[in-house]
Amino acid sequence: MNRPAKGAPQGRRRYPSRRKPPGKRSDRRVQISPGADPQLKAVFSGIGIPKQTPFTPDRFQTEAVAVMAASDCLVTAPTGAGKTWIAIQTIRRIFEQGGRVWYASPLKALTNAKLIEFSEIFGPENVGILTGDRKESPDAPIIVGTTEILRNQLYDAMHQGISLKTDLVVLDEAHFLGDEERGVVWEETMIYLPPRIPMLMLSATVGNAGAIADWLTAIRGRPCRVVAETRRPVPLYPMVLHPSGTLLPLTVKVGRGAKALHKKVERLIGGKKQPEPPRRRGLPPFGDILRVLKAYDLLPAIFFLKSRSDCDAALSLCHGAVSLSDEKKARISERVRTLTDSSPHLARHRQRIHLEQAGVGAHHSGHLPGWKLVVENLMSEGLLTAVFATSTVAAGVNFPARTVVFFNSDRFNGTEFIPLDATQLHQMTGRAGRRGMDKIGFGLAVPGRYMDLRLVARMLSSRPGKVVSRIRINFSMVLNLLLSHTPAQVEELLKRSFATWLLIAKAEDSRRKSRMADIHEVLWEDFLRHLDFLKETGFVNGEDRLTVDGVWASQLRVDQPLIVAECLRQGLLPNGDAAQMAGVFACFVNERETDDRMEGRLVPNRLKKTVTRIQKKLTGFARHMKSRGFEVRQLYLRPAAMTHAWASGYPWENIAKEYGMAEGNLAMLMMRTADNLRHAANLVDVFPEAAATAREAIGLVMKEPVVEGSDEDEGSQGGPN
C-alpha cells in the first residue's frame, strides 16, 4: 500500500476527497448487481440457525473451571467462545462457600453489562458495582468494577497493612496487559495482588500466553496454567466483494492446510490500480452492498469504517436498500421508545429515523453512551440490518452479526497509518457469526486504495501477536508505593515486572542472564528520578518517607497529581464556585491539543481570569518539572469553557454545537472531569472547602444526558450556582 511520504503533514486526511472520488466520473453510474462465484454455492448452503440442543460446556471450559480449584488460570479463546461461563462457574463456587469475588474489566459499559448479568444469576442484593461514576453496594460479596478501581484498592490495602477483602479476582480482557495506555494498571494489579487470592484471567487469543503464565508463576509463587481454545465457536468464511457486486472467496486451499488467494482475487488486484466499487458522495455504495448481502442471506452486518463521520454519513445511503416490514418498523419504534423513555435528549436523537425507517445505526465514541446502548440493544435483539462502526466495536462490545465488512487493512494509531496486526483483525472478524444463531460467519473485504488483500489473507491465518509489558513509572505510582514500601522494597517490586522477566527469559546463557537481570535498573532509575523530584518539592522527606503533603497527594490518583496538588497547596482552586471548579478540573484532564480560539461570549471573564491566574502561579513549578524532564500539559481554555457552561446549566445541545465537540467526546470530558473531582472531594479532612466545592461540581456535570436513568452517588444534590 502506498502512503504519503514521511514528511507529509500530520493529521491531514489521506483518503480520497469526497468532492472528487477516485476513478472516472462515469464510474458513479456503474450498477452493482448481486452475484456470487459458483464455489460459494456450497458455502451459502450452510447458512442457517443451528439446531437448539441442551447446553454442554466445551472441554476448555470445564478444564479451566477445574484448574481454578488449585491454581491461577489464564484462559485464551476467540470472541464469543464462552469465557464468561468459566467466570460464572468459578464465581459460583466461591460465592456458595461464603467467599467474596472481584470482577474487573477495562470498560465501564462492559462492567455495567456484567452487573446486570450477575445480578440475574446471583441476585441483585449480592452484586455491587464500583466504577468512576457508579458506587453501589460496595460491601456485596460480588463486586464488578474497572481495573483501575481494583488497583487503587490494592494501594489502599498495602497502605493499611491489610489484605484485599476478596477470595477471587477475575480479570476480564486480560490482554489489556499489553495496552499502550492502560496496560500499566493491569501489570500493577497482577504484581500487587496477594498470592493467597486466586486469579482467573480471561483473554482474547494472544501469541505468548505461556510466557505470561510463567511470569505470574514466578512472581506469585503459585502455579498459573494456560487453558487455550483456538477454535471459533462459529466458523469464519472470508470473502471479497468484486466492484461489480459479485462475491468471491478470498482464499483457496493449496494442500496441507496452506491457503492462497483465489485466482479471481489475484486477477482483481493484479493491475496497477486498486479496483473498488463506485463511490456515492465520496463513500462506498453502502446501499448497494446491503442489497448484495441481503440477496445471499448474509445480514445482519457490521461495517467497520475508518472514521466517525463516515459511520454517520453512511446511514442516509442505506434507505430503501433493504425494505422493512411495517411490523418490524413498529417493533423497532417501540423498543427505541422504551430505551429512551427516561431521556428526552435521546428520544429526539437525530439518527433515530435511520433506526426506525431503515434498520441501520452508527456506533462510535462520538455518540453518547446512552445512544450507543440503544444501538447495542437493538442489534443484539436482532432488530437491525446493519451497524456502521469504528474499531471500538471490535473490543468489548457484544453484538455479533452474521457478516462483518471492512474496507481498510490499516489503521491510524494517532500518529501514522500502520497495517493491522493479526490480533486486531481477529477482533474485528470475531464479531462474525452469532453463537446459537449462525452456523457460519462471514468476513467481507472490499477492495480499494487502502485494502491489501494479501495482508488480510496472511493475517487471518496468522497467530495473534504477543503481549508486551507497558509498565512505566509515574508520580501517582511512586506516591502510593511509598505509603507502604521503602525504596528498597519498591526496587524488589520492579524486579517482578513482566518487562524484566521477559528480557531475562530471552537471555541465552547464565552469563548474559546475569547482565539482563539488571534490566530493572531502567525502571529503578526512573523511580529514583521521580523520587528526587518529590523530595525537591516537599512531598517526600530526606528519609524517603512521605511528608504530610505526600500522604494526601497520594490520594490524587489522577492524570496530573502534582499539578492538582500544587494548586491545592497554593490555594489556587476556585473554592465556593462549583461551576468554575468543574471548568478548572476539565483543564487537568484534557489530553489533546485544542484550538483555544473562541468567540468571547463563550468564555466567561471570571473563568478566563481563574485559569490565567492558575497558569501564572504554576509557572515556576511547571518550569521546575520540565527542567527535570517531566511532561507538563498545557491548560486549555476550551474544555474549561465547555465544562463550565454545562455545569452552569447551559443547554447540552447548544454546548456541543457552539463549541464544536461531538456529544460522545463531550460526555467523556464530563465523566473524566468528574473522576478527577472525586479525588479532590475525598480530601475533606485536609482541604474541606475545596473538597465540598468539588463534590458539588460533580453533581453539576454528572446529569442527563451524560448519565442516563440514575442519580450520581456523589454530589447528586448539587445544583446550579
C-alpha positions in Angstrom: 0.0 0.0 0.0 1.2 3.4 -0.9 1.2 6.1 1.8 2.3 9.8 1.6 5.9 10.4 2.2 7.1 10.7 5.8 7.3 14.4 5.5 3.5 14.7 4.9 1.7 16.9 7.4 0.3 15.1 10.3 -3.4 14.8 10.7 -4.2 15.6 7.1 -6.9 13.5 5.5 -5.1 10.9 3.4 -8.2 9.4 1.9 -9.8 10.4 -1.4 -11.6 13.7 -1.3 -15.3 13.4 -1.1 -15.7 16.1 -3.7 -13.6 14.2 -6.2 -13.8 10.4 -5.7 -11.1 8.4 -7.4 -11.7 7.0 -10.9 -13.7 8.3 -13.8 -16.9 10.1 -13.0 -18.8 7.6 -15.2 -18.0 5.0 -12.5 -20.7 6.6 -10.4 -23.3 5.2 -12.9 -22.0 1.6 -12.7 -24.7 -0.6 -11.2 -23.7 -3.1 -8.6 -25.6 -6.3 -9.2 -25.6 -9.2 -6.6 -23.7 -12.1 -7.8 -21.6 -15.0 -6.3 -18.8 -17.2 -7.5 -20.1 -20.8 -8.1 -17.7 -22.0 -5.4 -19.7 -20.2 -2.8 -22.9 -22.1 -3.5 -21.9 -24.9 -1.2 -20.8 -22.4 1.4 -24.0 -20.5 1.4 -26.0 -23.7 1.7 -24.5 -23.9 5.2 -26.1 -20.7 6.3 -28.8 -21.1 8.9 -29.7 -21.4 12.6 -28.0 -24.4 14.4 -30.3 -26.9 16.0 -31.1 -26.0 19.5 -29.6 -28.5 21.9 -29.1 -28.5 25.7 -26.0 -26.6 26.7 -22.9 -28.7 27.1 -19.7 -26.9 28.1 -16.7 -27.3 25.9 -13.6 -29.1 27.0 -11.6 -25.9 27.6 -14.4 -24.5 29.7 -14.6 -27.5 32.1 -10.8 -27.7 32.2 -10.5 -24.0 33.2 -13.0 -24.4 36.0 -11.1 -27.5 37.3 -7.8 -25.6 37.1 -9.1 -22.8 39.2 -9.7 -25.2 42.1 -5.9 -25.2 42.8 -4.2 -22.7 40.5 -4.3 -19.4 38.8 -5.6 -19.7 35.2 -5.2 -17.7 32.0 -7.9 -18.6 29.5 -7.3 -17.5 25.9 -10.1 -18.1 23.4 -11.7 -16.3 20.5 -14.5 -13.8 20.9 -17.8 -15.5 21.7 -16.2 -18.8 22.7 -17.8 -18.8 26.1 -15.2 -17.4 28.5 -17.9 -15.8 30.7 -19.3 -19.2 31.5 -16.0 -20.1 33.1 -16.1 -17.0 35.2 -19.7 -17.7 36.3 -18.9 -21.2 37.5 -15.8 -20.1 39.3 -17.6 -17.2 41.0 -20.5 -19.6 41.9 -18.1 -21.9 43.7 -16.6 -19.1 45.8 -20.0 -17.5 46.4 -21.6 -20.7 47.7 -18.6 -21.2 50.1 -19.4 -17.7 51.6 -16.5 -16.0 49.9 -16.1 -12.7 48.1 -15.3 -12.0 44.4 -13.9 -9.0 42.5 -14.6 -9.0 38.7 -12.5 -6.3 36.9 -13.0 -5.2 33.3 -11.5 -2.4 31.2 -14.7 -0.7 30.1 -17.5 0.9 32.1 -20.0 -0.3 29.5 -18.8 -3.9 30.0 -18.8 -3.5 33.7 -22.4 -2.3 33.7 -23.4 -5.2 31.5 -21.8 -7.7 33.9 -23.7 -6.0 36.8 -27.0 -6.8 35.1 -25.9 -10.4 34.1 -24.5 -11.3 37.5 -27.5 -9.8 39.3 -29.8 -12.1 37.4 -27.7 -15.1 38.3 -26.7 -14.4 41.9 -29.4 -11.9 43.0 -29.2 -8.1 42.8 -28.6 -8.0 46.6 -25.4 -9.9 46.2 -23.8 -7.8 43.4 -22.3 -4.4 43.7 -20.5 -2.1 41.2 -17.5 0.2 41.5 -16.6 2.5 38.6 -15.6 6.1 38.4 -19.3 7.2 38.2 -21.1 4.4 40.0 -20.7 3.1 43.5 -23.5 0.7 44.5 -23.4 -2.0 47.3 -19.6 -1.8 47.8 -19.9 -4.4 50.5 -21.7 -7.0 48.4 -20.0 -10.4 48.1 -19.6 -10.0 44.3 -18.2 -6.7 43.0 -17.8 -5.7 39.4 -15.7 -2.7 38.6 -13.0 -1.2 36.4 -9.4 -2.5 36.8 -8.3 1.0 37.9 -10.6 0.8 40.9 -9.2 -2.6 41.8 -5.6 -1.4 41.5 -6.5 1.6 43.8 -8.0 -0.7 46.4 -4.7 -2.7 46.3 -2.8 0.5 47.0 -5.1 1.2 50.0 -4.8 -2.3 51.3 -0.9 -2.2 51.2 -1.0 1.2 52.9 -3.3 -0.1 55.7 -1.3 -3.3 56.1 -4.3 -5.5 55.3 -5.2 -8.0 52.6 -7.8 -7.2 50.0 -11.2 -8.4 51.2 -11.8 -10.9 48.4 -11.3 -14.6 47.7 -11.1 -14.5 43.9 -10.2 -11.9 41.3 -11.4 -12.2 37.7 -9.5 -10.0 35.2 -11.6 -9.8 32.1 -9.9 -8.8 28.8 -6.6 -9.7 30.4 -4.8 -9.0 27.1 -5.1 -5.3 28.1 -1.8 -6.0 29.9 -0.3 -5.0 26.5 -2.4 -1.9 26.0 -0.1 1.1 25.4 -2.1 3.5 27.6 -3.6 1.3 30.3 -1.5 -1.8 30.4 0.5 -0.5 33.3 -2.7 -0.8 35.5 -3.1 -4.5 34.6 0.5 -5.2 35.3 0.5 -3.4 38.7 -2.7 -5.3 39.6 -1.0 -8.6 38.8 2.1 -7.7 40.8 0.4 -6.3 43.9 -2.4 -9.0 44.2 -1.6 -11.2 47.2 -0.7 -14.8 46.2 -3.4 -16.1 48.5 -6.1 -14.7 46.2 -6.6 -16.9 43.1 -6.7 -15.1 39.8 -8.7 -16.0 36.7 -7.7 -14.1 33.6 -10.0 -14.1 30.5 -8.3 -13.0 27.3 -8.5 -13.0 23.6 -6.1 -15.3 22.0 -2.5 -14.0 22.4 0.8 -15.2 21.0 2.7 -15.6 24.3 0.1 -16.8 26.8 2.7 -19.3 28.1 5.2 -16.5 28.9 2.6 -14.6 30.8 1.7 -17.6 32.9 5.3 -18.4 33.6 5.9 -14.9 34.7 2.9 -14.9 37.1 4.0 -18.3 38.4 7.5 -16.9 39.2 6.3 -13.7 40.9 3.3 -15.0 42.8 4.7 -18.3 43.9 1.6 -20.2 42.9 1.1 -22.1 39.6 -0.6 -20.4 36.7 -1.9 -22.6 33.9 -2.9 -21.7 30.4 -6.2 -23.1 29.0 -6.3 -22.2 25.4 -9.1 -22.6 22.8 -8.2 -21.7 19.2 -11.4 -22.9 17.5 -14.0 -20.3 16.8 -17.5 -21.1 18.1 -18.8 -20.2 14.7 -16.6 -20.9 11.6 -15.4 -17.9 9.6 -15.5 -17.8 5.8 -13.6 -14.8 4.3 -14.8 -13.3 1.1 -14.0 -10.4 -1.3 -16.6 -8.1 -3.0 -15.8 -7.6 -6.7 -16.6 -4.0 -7.8 -19.4 -5.4 -9.9 -21.1 -6.8 -6.8 -20.0 -10.4 -7.2 -18.9 -12.2 -4.0 -15.6 -14.1 -4.3 -13.8 -16.5 -1.9 -10.7 -14.8 -0.6 -8.6 -17.9 -0.5 -8.5 -21.5 -1.6 -6.7 -24.5 -0.1 -3.5 -25.5 -1.8 -2.6 -28.5 0.2 -1.7 -29.5 3.8 -3.7 -26.6 5.3 -2.0 -23.9 3.3 -4.1 -21.3 1.5 -3.5 -18.9 -1.4 -5.5 -16.1 -2.8 -8.4 -17.2 -5.1 -7.4 -16.9 -8.7 -10.2 -14.4 -9.4 -9.0 -12.3 -6.5 -5.4 -12.5 -7.8 -6.6 -11.1 -11.2 -8.7 -8.5 -9.4 -5.7 -7.0 -7.7 -3.1 -7.7 -10.3 -3.4 -4.4 -12.1 -1.6 -1.2 -11.3 -4.7 0.5 -9.9 -6.5 -1.0 -7.0 -10.1 -1.7 -8.0 -13.0 -0.6 -5.8 -16.8 -0.2 -6.1 -18.1 3.1 -7.4 -18.5 5.6 -4.7 -21.6 7.6 -3.6 -21.0 11.0 -2.2 -17.4 10.1 -1.7 -18.3 6.9 0.2 -18.6 3.3 -0.7 -22.1 2.4 -2.0 -23.4 1.0 1.2 -26.9 0.6 0.0 -25.7 -1.5 -2.9 -23.5 -3.6 -0.7 -26.5 -4.2 1.6 -28.5 -5.4 -1.4 -25.8 -7.9 -2.2 -25.7 -9.2 1.4 -29.5 -9.4 1.5 -29.6 -11.4 -1.7 -27.4 -14.2 -0.1 -28.9 -14.1 3.4 -25.7 -12.5 4.9 -27.4 -10.0 7.1 -27.2 -8.5 9.8 -23.8 -6.9 9.2 -21.3 -4.8 10.9 -19.4 -2.3 8.7 -16.1 -1.3 10.1 -15.2 2.2 8.8 -12.2 4.5 9.3 -13.9 7.5 10.8 -16.9 8.5 12.9 -18.0 10.9 10.2 -18.2 8.1 7.7 -20.2 6.0 10.1 -22.8 8.8 10.4 -22.8 9.7 6.7 -23.3 6.0 5.7 -26.8 5.9 7.3 -28.5 8.1 4.7 -27.1 5.9 1.9 -29.0 2.9 3.2 -32.6 3.9 2.9 -34.5 1.8 0.5 -31.7 -0.8 0.2 -33.4 -3.4 2.4 -37.1 -2.9 3.0 -38.5 -3.4 6.5 -42.0 -4.6 7.1 -44.4 -2.4 8.9 -44.4 -4.9 11.8 -40.6 -4.7 12.2 -40.6 -0.9 12.0 -43.2 -0.8 14.7 -41.1 -3.2 16.9 -38.1 -1.0 16.4 -40.0 2.1 17.2 -41.4 0.6 20.4 -38.0 -0.6 21.6 -36.5 2.8 20.9 -39.3 4.5 22.8 -38.7 2.1 25.7 -34.9 2.5 25.7 -35.1 6.3 25.5 -38.1 6.8 27.8 -36.0 8.3 30.6 -34.0 10.6 28.4 -35.8 13.3 26.3 -32.5 14.1 24.7 -32.0 10.6 23.4 -35.7 10.4 22.4 -35.2 13.1 19.8 -31.8 11.9 18.6 -31.1 12.9 15.0 -30.3 9.4 14.0 -33.5 7.8 15.4 -35.1 8.0 11.9 -32.4 5.8 10.5 -33.1 3.1 13.1 -36.8 3.2 12.7 -37.1 3.5 8.9 -34.0 1.7 7.5 -33.0 -0.5 10.4 -29.4 0.8 10.4 -27.4 2.6 13.1 -24.0 4.1 13.8 -21.9 3.2 16.8 -18.7 5.1 17.7 -17.1 7.2 20.5 -18.6 10.4 19.2 -22.0 9.3 20.4 -23.4 9.5 23.9 -23.0 6.3 26.0 -26.8 6.2 26.2 -27.3 6.3 22.5 -24.7 3.6 21.9 -26.6 1.4 24.4 -29.7 1.9 22.3 -27.9 0.7 19.2 -26.3 -2.2 21.0 -29.7 -3.4 22.4 -31.4 -3.2 19.0 -28.6 -5.1 17.3 -28.3 -7.8 20.0 -32.1 -8.3 19.8 -31.9 -8.9 16.0 -33.8 -5.8 15.0 -31.2 -4.0 12.9 -30.0 -4.8 9.4 -26.6 -3.2 9.8 -24.4 -1.1 12.2 -21.7 1.2 10.9 -18.9 1.3 13.5 -15.3 2.2 14.2 -13.0 -0.3 15.7 -14.4 0.4 19.2 -17.0 -2.3 18.5 -14.2 -4.8 17.9 -13.1 -4.7 21.5 -15.5 -5.1 24.4 -19.0 -4.5 22.9 -21.0 -7.6 22.4 -23.3 -7.6 19.4 -22.0 -10.0 16.8 -23.5 -10.2 13.3 -23.6 -12.8 10.5 -21.2 -10.7 8.4 -18.5 -8.1 9.1 -17.5 -5.8 6.3 -14.2 -3.9 6.3 -12.6 -1.5 3.8 -9.1 -0.9 5.2 -6.3 -3.2 6.1 -4.6 -0.5 8.1 -5.4 1.8 11.0 -4.4 5.2 12.3 -2.5 4.9 15.6 -2.7 8.6 16.4 0.5 9.4 14.5 0.6 7.5 11.3 -1.2 4.7 9.3 0.1 1.3 10.1 -1.0 -2.2 8.9 -3.5 -4.1 11.0 -1.9 -6.9 13.0 -3.4 -10.4 13.4 -4.9 -9.6 16.8 -6.8 -6.6 15.6 -8.1 -8.3 12.5 -9.2 -11.3 14.6 -11.0 -9.0 17.0 -12.9 -7.5 14.0 -13.8 -10.8 12.4 -14.6 -12.2 15.8 -17.9 -10.4 15.6 -18.9 -12.5 12.5 -21.2 -15.3 13.4 -23.6 -15.4 16.4 -23.2 -18.4 18.6 -26.5 -20.3 18.7 -27.9 -18.2 15.9 -25.5 -18.9 13.0 -23.8 -22.0 11.6 -21.2 -19.8 9.8 -20.0 -16.3 9.9 -18.5 -14.2 7.1 -15.8 -11.6 6.8 -16.1 -9.4 3.6 -13.1 -7.4 2.5 -13.9 -4.6 0.0 -11.0 -3.8 -2.4 -9.9 -0.3 -2.5 -7.0 2.1 -2.2 -6.2 1.1 1.4 -7.0 -2.6 1.3 -4.2 -5.1 1.0 -5.9 -8.4 0.4 -2.7 -10.3 0.6 -2.1 -8.9 4.0 -5.7 -9.8 5.1 -5.3 -13.4 3.9 -2.0 -13.7 5.7 -3.3 -12.2 8.9 -6.4 -14.4 9.0 -4.2 -17.4 9.1 -1.5 -15.9 11.4 -1.2 -16.4 15.2 -2.2 -13.4 17.3 0.5 -11.0 18.3 2.4 -11.2 21.6 1.6 -9.1 24.6 4.4 -6.9 25.8 4.9 -5.1 29.1 3.7 -1.5 29.3 4.8 -0.8 32.8 6.2 2.7 33.4 6.8 4.9 36.4 4.5 7.9 37.2 4.1 10.1 40.2 0.9 8.5 41.4 2.5 5.1 41.5 5.6 6.4 43.4 3.5 8.2 46.0 1.2 5.2 46.6 4.1 2.7 46.8 5.9 4.9 49.3 2.8 4.8 51.5 3.7 1.2 52.4 7.2 0.5 50.9 10.7 1.7 51.4 12.6 2.4 48.2 14.5 -0.8 48.6 11.2 -2.7 48.7 10.0 -0.8 45.6 13.1 -1.9 43.8 12.2 -5.5 44.6 8.7 -4.9 43.2 10.2 -3.5 40.0 12.3 -6.7 39.6 9.0 -8.5 39.3 7.8 -6.6 36.3 6.8 -8.5 33.1 9.4 -6.4 31.2 12.2 -7.6 33.4 11.1 -11.2 33.3 10.8 -11.2 29.5 14.3 -9.9 29.0 15.7 -12.4 31.5 13.8 -15.3 29.8 15.3 -14.3 26.4 18.9 -14.5 27.7 20.8 -17.3 26.1 23.2 -18.2 28.8 23.7 -17.7 32.5 26.3 -15.0 32.0 24.0 -13.0 29.8 21.2 -13.6 32.2 23.2 -12.0 35.0 23.5 -8.9 32.9 19.9 -8.9 31.8 18.7 -9.3 35.3 19.8 -5.7 35.8 17.3 -4.5 33.2 15.0 -3.5 36.0 17.5 -0.7 36.6 15.9 1.2 33.8 12.7 1.3 35.8 14.6 1.8 39.1 16.5 4.8 37.7 13.2 6.3 36.6 11.7 5.7 40.0 14.7 7.5 41.6 14.2 10.4 39.2 10.6 10.7 40.3 11.6 10.3 44.0 14.2 13.0 43.8 11.7 15.5 42.3 9.2 14.6 45.1 11.9 15.4 47.6 12.8 18.7 45.9 9.1 19.7 46.1 8.3 18.7 49.6 6.2 15.6 49.1 8.9 13.2 50.4 11.4 13.9 53.2 15.1 13.1 53.5 14.4 9.6 54.9 12.4 8.7 51.8 9.1 8.9 53.6 6.1 10.8 52.5 5.6 14.1 54.2 2.1 15.3 55.3 1.7 16.7 51.8 2.8 13.5 50.2 0.3 11.5 52.1 -2.7 13.4 50.9 -1.2 13.9 47.5 -1.1 10.1 47.1 -4.9 10.1 47.1 -4.9 12.1 43.9 -4.9 9.1 41.6 -5.4 11.4 38.5 -3.6 12.2 35.3 -1.6 15.2 36.8 -1.5 14.6 40.5 1.3 17.0 41.3 -0.2 19.9 39.3 -3.5 19.4 41.2 -1.6 19.0 44.5 0.3 22.3 43.9 -3.0 24.1 43.1 -4.3 22.9 46.5 -1.1 23.8 48.3 -1.2 27.3 46.9 -4.9 27.8 47.3 -5.5 28.4 43.6 -8.7 26.5 43.1 -12.0 28.4 42.9 -13.4 27.3 46.3 -17.1 28.1 46.7 -17.7 28.2 42.9 -18.6 24.7 41.8 -19.1 25.6 38.1 -15.7 27.2 37.9 -14.2 24.3 39.9 -15.6 21.9 37.2 -14.1 24.1 34.4 -10.6 24.1 36.1 -10.6 20.4 36.5 -11.5 19.9 32.8 -8.2 21.6 32.1 -6.4 19.0 34.1 -7.9 16.0 32.3 -7.8 17.3 28.7 -5.2 15.2 26.8 -5.4 16.7 23.3 -4.1 19.9 21.8 -7.1 22.1 21.1 -7.9 25.3 19.3 -8.5 27.9 22.0 -9.8 30.5 19.5 -13.4 31.1 20.6 -15.9 33.9 20.5 -15.5 36.0 23.6 -19.1 35.2 24.7 -18.1 31.5 25.0 -15.5 32.2 27.7 -16.7 34.0 30.8 -14.3 36.6 32.1 -14.2 35.1 35.6 -13.3 31.7 34.3 -10.6 33.1 32.0 -9.1 35.1 34.8 -9.1 32.0 37.1 -7.4 29.8 34.5 -4.9 32.5 33.6 -4.1 33.0 37.3 -3.5 29.3 37.8 -1.2 29.2 34.8 0.7 32.2 36.1 1.1 30.9 39.6 2.1 27.4 38.4 4.8 28.7 36.0 7.6 28.2 38.5 6.5 24.7 39.4 5.9 23.7 35.8 9.3 25.1 34.8 10.9 23.0 37.6 9.1 19.9 36.4 10.2 20.4 32.8 13.8 21.1 33.9 13.8 17.6 35.4 12.5 16.0 32.2 8.8 15.6 33.2 6.0 16.4 30.9 3.7 19.3 31.8 0.5 19.6 29.8 -0.8 22.9 28.7 -4.0 24.1 30.3 -6.5 24.8 27.5 -9.5 27.2 27.9 -11.9 25.4 25.5 -12.5 22.3 27.7 -12.8 24.6 30.7 -15.3 26.8 29.0 -17.4 23.8 27.8 -17.5 22.2 31.2 -18.2 25.5 33.0 -21.1 26.1 30.6 -22.6 22.7 31.2 -22.1 23.0 35.0 -23.8 26.4 34.9 -26.9 25.0 33.3 -26.3 25.9 29.6 -28.3 23.5 27.3 -26.4 20.4 26.2 -27.2 20.7 22.5 -26.0 24.3 22.4 -22.7 23.4 24.0 -22.0 20.6 21.5 -22.9 22.9 18.6 -21.3 26.1 19.7 -18.0 24.7 21.0 -17.8 22.2 18.1 -17.4 18.9 20.0 -19.0 15.6 19.3 -21.5 14.5 22.0 -19.5 11.4 22.9 -16.3 13.4 23.4 -18.2 16.0 25.4 -19.7 13.3 27.6 -16.3 11.7 28.1 -14.8 15.0 29.1 -17.5 15.4 31.7 -17.1 11.9 33.1 -13.3 12.2 33.3 -13.7 15.6 34.9 -16.0 14.1 37.5 -13.5 11.2 38.1 -10.8 13.8 38.9 -13.1 15.9 41.0 -13.9 12.8 43.2 -10.2 12.5 44.2 -10.2 16.1 45.4 -13.6 15.6 47.1 -12.0 12.8 49.2 -9.6 15.3 50.8 -12.3 16.7 53.1 -10.0 16.4 56.2 -7.2 18.4 54.6 -9.0 20.9 52.3 -12.6 20.9 53.4 -13.7 23.9 51.3 -12.1 22.6 48.1 -13.5 19.1 48.8 -17.0 20.4 49.3 -16.9 22.5 46.2 -15.5 19.5 44.2 -18.3 17.4 45.5 -20.9 19.9 44.4 -19.2 20.3 41.0 -19.6 16.5 40.4 -23.4 16.8 40.6 -23.4 19.7 38.2 -21.6 17.8 35.4 -23.0 14.3 36.0 -26.5 14.7 34.9 -28.6 13.6 31.9 -27.6 13.1 29.1 -24.0 12.4 30.5 -25.6 9.8 32.7 -28.9 8.0 32.0 -31.6 7.0 34.4 -29.6 7.0 37.7 -28.6 9.5 40.3 -25.0 10.3 40.8 -24.0 8.9 44.2 -21.5 11.7 44.8 -22.6 15.3 44.6 -26.1 14.4 43.3 -27.6 17.1 45.4 -25.5 19.8 43.8 -27.5 22.5 41.9 -26.7 25.4 39.7 -25.0 28.4 41.3 
